[in-house]
Amino acid sequence: MRRPERDTDYRFTLANERTFLAWIRTCLALIAGGVAVRQVEPEPGAGGHDLAVALAVVCVTLGCVLALLSVRQWRRNDRAMRADRPLPVSRTPFLLAAGLVVIASIAVVFVV
């Protein structure tokens, strides 16, 4: 049986929104980092060009995916709070950590 939705304490709602905005800032940083790498990459044919392109693509793609997942998580949390249910588990932090490991690995190869 589904519980009726209710208004939640505004502090929880605002905390959920702050968390969402923190994810969005992270997404913007990843996208901006990808654009920055693309702007300063070596010319085609020079060493490291393909790595720089890969690094830029991974950064921008991860930023876009995380933006979509953060909206989904914000909605799920909001619905759970209104229905007085436990907050759902999120795999988004794991995805971010895995993505950052990939980005760091590419960056190390690119820099060395």
C-alpha positions in Angstrom: 0.0 0.0 0.0 1.3 3.4 -1.0 1.6 6.0 1.8 0.1 9.4 1.0 2.6 12.1 0.2 3.0 14.8 2.8 5.0 18.0 3.2 8.4 17.3 4.6 10.4 19.5 6.9 11.8 22.3 4.7 15.3 21.7 6.1 15.3 18.2 4.5 14.0 19.6 1.2 16.6 22.3 1.2 19.4 19.8 2.1 18.3 17.6 -0.8 18.4 20.7 -3.1 21.9 21.6 -1.9 23.1 18.1 -2.6 21.6 18.3 -6.1 23.4 21.6 -6.7 26.7 20.2 -5.4 26.3 17.4 -8.0 25.6 20.0 -10.7 28.7 22.0 -9.7 30.7 18.8 -10.1 29.2 18.2 -13.5 30.0 21.7 -14.6 33.6 21.3 -13.4 33.9 18.1 -15.4 32.5 19.6 -18.6 34.6 22.8 -18.2 37.7 20.6 -17.6 37.0 18.6 -20.8 36.6 21.8 -22.8 39.8 23.2 -21.3 41.8 20.1 -22.2 40.4 20.3 -25.7 41.6 23.9 -26.0 45.1 23.3 -24.9 45.8 19.9 -26.5 48.7 19.4 -28.9 48.0 19.7 -32.6 46.9 16.7 -34.6 49.9 14.5 -35.4 51.7 15.7 -32.3 52.3 13.2 -29.5 49.4 13.1 -27.0 46.7 14.5 -29.3 44.6 11.3 -29.1 45.0 11.1 -25.4 43.9 14.7 -25.0 40.8 14.1 -27.1 40.0 11.0 -25.1 40.5 12.9 -21.8 38.2 15.7 -23.0 35.5 13.2 -24.2 35.5 11.3 -21.0 35.3 14.4 -18.9 32.4 15.9 -20.8 30.6 12.6 -21.1 30.9 11.9 -17.4 29.7 15.4 -16.6 26.6 15.0 -18.8 25.7 11.5 -17.4 26.2 12.7 -13.8 23.9 15.7 -14.5 21.1 13.4 -15.6 21.7 11.0 -12.7 21.7 13.8 -10.2 18.2 14.9 -11.3 17.0 11.4 -10.9 18.5 11.1 -7.5 17.0 14.4 -6.3 13.6 13.3 -7.5 13.9 9.9 -5.8 15.0 11.4 -2.5 12.2 14.0 -2.6 9.6 11.3 -3.2 10.9 9.1 -0.5 10.9 12.0 2.0 7.3 12.9 1.1 6.2 9.3 1.5 8.1 8.9 4.8 10.2 6.1 3.4 14.0 5.5 3.8 16.1 7.3 1.2 17.0 5.1 -1.8 20.6 3.9 -2.2 22.5 5.7 -5.0 25.2 4.3 -7.2 26.1 7.8 -8.5 29.1 8.3 -6.1 30.6 5.0 -7.3 30.1 6.1 -10.9 31.8 9.4 -10.2 34.7 7.7 -8.4 35.2 5.2 -11.2 35.0 8.0 -13.8 37.6 10.0 -11.9 39.9 7.0 -11.8 39.6 6.7 -15.6 40.2 10.4 -16.0 43.2 10.4 -13.7 44.7 7.4 -15.5 44.4 9.1 -18.9 45.8 12.3 -17.4 48.9 10.5 -16.0 49.6 8.9 -19.4 49.1 12.2 -21.1 51.3 14.2 -18.8 54.1 11.6 -18.7 
